[in-house]
């Protein structure tokens, strides 16, 4: 036995007054209990038990050691209980990171609902479009939208993130509605990126990937900026439905070239590999998966193209 198990064995012998009873309660052999006590006596250099033919009792040193053992074992048990509760009940601080737009639109309300269900849990939500290393920055859950690259992180797909082309009714009335991808070249396009030089959109035609050059009347690395320009009638935008699905449902924007919709992205929860995944992390990911299951709210709009 190790030192801790030996202390438990010794305490049981004192409490029960018998090696045999202590062995029975602990589920070990009588000889194992006797050997554990002798090893303790050898390490301490003191006799801990007086042995008679009828009963085993502690010596003066043994009684003092027994009281200390009870204190140590009780503290260990309490610590283990607290750790077990922390692992099985969502408690403590849960740190979440997510993209700016998606987080503001959909995670804010999700976090508020989750907090109501788990009032003992404290939440910290940081929003940034920069891809962070959750291990380095101490984040429990990172929500990302896109195509995942190989990573040491564990991922769980929460929902689909469709990408669609759309424009305001006013823009389409003035400039017409493209019916083929190559017609985009003569339209004003609102392009996501860091430079307007030679932009291209990756679409699909008959199930195959195609690349179409476009003219950028506005280029921005922020989807909300492009959405605002589209709503103002300044061109055709190519954005995820979690940004503009509500505008399409309300008629503020109309789908363009729906048959050539770009390949969809995914919404993922990422977390560090850990044999013992903290309950707070697991429960939150389960909650998001359930919340975004089926057709997510941002895709609940008519599917017909503006053409």
N, C-alpha and C positions, 0 to 999 in steps of 0.2 A: 504493500500500500504506500501511497505518497503521504507526505506529512499531514495534509488536510484530512485525508481519509483515516489516517491513524488517529488524529484528534477526535474525529467522529466516533470511531470505534471505542476509544478510551471513555468518552463521555457516555456512550451507551452502557458500557460495563458498569460505570459508577451509578448511573441512573437506575439500572435494572438489577444490579448486584450479582450479575452472573455473566460469565463468558458465553455460555451456551445461549442464553436469552438474547444477548447482544448480537451474537452471530445470526440467530434466527431472524431478528428484526432487520438486520442489515443485508441479509441474503448471502452471507459468506460462511466459510467454515469456521469452527471454533478455533482451529489452529491458526488461521489467518488473523483472527482477533488477538489471540495470545501473542503472536509474533509482532503485531503492530504495537501492542503495549510495551513489549520488551524493547523494541527499537526506540520508542520514545524515552523509556527509562535510561537506555544507553546514551542517547543524545543529550539528555538533561543531566545525567550523572546523579540521579536520585530515584529512589524507589517510590512509585506512584500508588501501588495497590498492596494491601495486605490480603493474602490469600489464606482462607481457612477451608476446612472440608465442607462447610455448609454455605459460606457466603464470601463474596469479595467486597472489600470496602477500601476507600481511599485513605492513604496516609495523610499526615498533615500537609506535606508538600503536594501530594496528589489532590487534596481538596482545594488548595490554592490554584493548582494548575487546572483543575476541573472548572472552577469558576471563570477563569480566563478563557478556557476553551469555549464555554457557553457564550461568552461575550463575543469572541471572534466568530464563531459559527453563526450566531444570530446576525451579526453585521454582514457577513457574506451572504446569508440567505436573503436579507433585506435588499442588498445590492443586486443580487440576481433577480429578485422579484421586480425591482424597479426597471432593470434593463429589459426583462421579459415584457413588462407592461408597455415600455416604450416601443418595443418591437411589434407588439400585437395591437396597440391602440395608437391612432394618429395623434401624436403629441409633439411638442417642440416647435422648431422653426422649419418651415418648408420654403426653400428658395427656388424660384421659377424664373426662367428667361425665355423671351419670345420676341418675334419680329414686331416692329413698331405698329404697323397698321393692323395686322391680324390680332395682336394682343389688345389693342385699344378697342377694336370692334367686337371681339368675341371672348377673349379671356377675362376681361374685367368683370363681366356679369357672371361668368363661370366661377371665378374665384369668390365672388360675393356669395353665390349659392353654396359653394363648398364650405366656406367659413361658417355659414349658418348651420350646416350639418355637423361640423366638427369645431365647436367653440374653444376647445383646449389647444387648438393648433394655431400657431402664428404664421402669417404668410408674408412673403417678400417677393414682389413681381417686378422685374426689371425688363424694360423694352429696348431692344436695339436690333438693327438690321445687320450688325456685325456678327459673324459666326464666332462664338466663343468656345473655349475649351472648358466644359463644365467641371472637369476634375481640377484644373488649375484655379478656377474662380469659385470653387465651392458651391456650385449650383446643383440642386437635387434633380430638377427636370428642365430640359431645354426643349421647347417646341420650335420646330423648323418646318418651313414650307419649301418644297423643291424636290430635286432628284438627289437622293443620298449618294455620297461617295463612300468608298470603303473606309471603315473607321473602327476603332477599338470599342466605340460606344455601342450599347444595346439600343435598338430602335423598335418602336411599335407604331404601326400605321394607325392613325386616328380617323382620317377621312380623306376623300379625294379633293383636290383643288383644281378645278377646271380653269382653263385659260380660254377666253373668248375675245372676239373682235366686236366692237360696238361703237355706235356713234349716236349723237342726239338726233331727234327727228328734224330739227331745224337745219343741221348740217346736211343731212341726206336730202332734204327738200332743195337746198341750194346747189349741191354738188352731184346729186345722183347717188344711187346705191351700186357698188361694185357687185358683179355677178360671177367674176372669175378672179383668182388670186393675182393674175398678172395686171389686172386693172387697178390694183392698189398703187402702182407706180405713179399714177396721175392724181392721186388723192393726197390731201394733207394728213399726215400720220403723226400720232403722238407716241413717241418711242421711249421705252424704259432703257436706261443705260447711262454711261458716263460721257459719251461723245456722240455727236450726230453724224460723224463721218461714215459713209457707206453702210447705213443700217440695213439689216435683213431680218425678216420675220420667218420663223420656222413653223410651217403649217402642215396640213395633211390633205391629200387628194386620193380618193379611192383606196384609202387605207395605207398609202405610202407617204413617207415624209418628203416634203418639198421646201425649198427655200426661195423666198420672194424678196427682192430688193424694194425698199420703200423710201419715200422722201419724208424726212423728219421736219415738221414745222415746229415741233417742240421736243426736246430731249431732256429727260430728268431721271435721276436715280431714286425718285420718290413716287410711289404709285398714287398717293393722294393728290399730288400736284397734277399728274396726268388725268386723273378722274375729274378734277375741277375744270380742266381745260376742255375735256370731252363734253361735260355738262353745259359748258358755255358755248358749245357749237364750233370749236376750233379744229376738229378733226376726228379721225378714227383711232380708237385706242385698242391696245392689246394687253389685257390685264386679267388677273384671277377673278373668278366670280365672287370670292369673299370680299372683294373691294367694290364691285359694281353689280352684284346680283340683285341687291335691293333696288338699284336704279332701273334695272331691266324690268323687274317685277312691277315697278310703279310707272313704267312707260317713259321715264326720263331719258333712257337710252334704249336703242334697238340693236338687236343682234345683227351682225354683218357676216356674210360668208359662213353661216353655221355649219355647212357641210365640210368646211375646211378648217374646222376648229383645231388649234394646236394640241399636241399631246398633253394630257393632264399631268399635273404635279401631285404630290402627296403632302398631307399634313402629318408630321411625325412627332412622337415624344421620344426624346433621347435621354439616356441616363448611363451612368458609369456601371460597368460590369461589377457585380457584387454578389457573392454567394448568398448573403443574407440581405435581401433588398428591404430597406426600411419600410415599415407599414405605411407611413405617411406618403412615401413616394408611390408605392403600389396602389394605394387607395385613390390617390389623385389621378393617376394615369387611367385606372379603371373608370373613374368618374368622367374624365374627358372622352374616353372611348364610347361610353354609353351616351353622353350628351351629343356627340357628333355622329352617332351611328345612323345607318340608313341614308337617306338623302339629306345632307346638311342644309341648314336653313338658308345658306347663301345660294343654293342651287334651285330653290323653289320658285321658278318663274317659267313662263311659256317658252317652249323651245323653238318656235318658228323663227326663221330668219327674216330680217327686214326686207329682203328682196321678195 
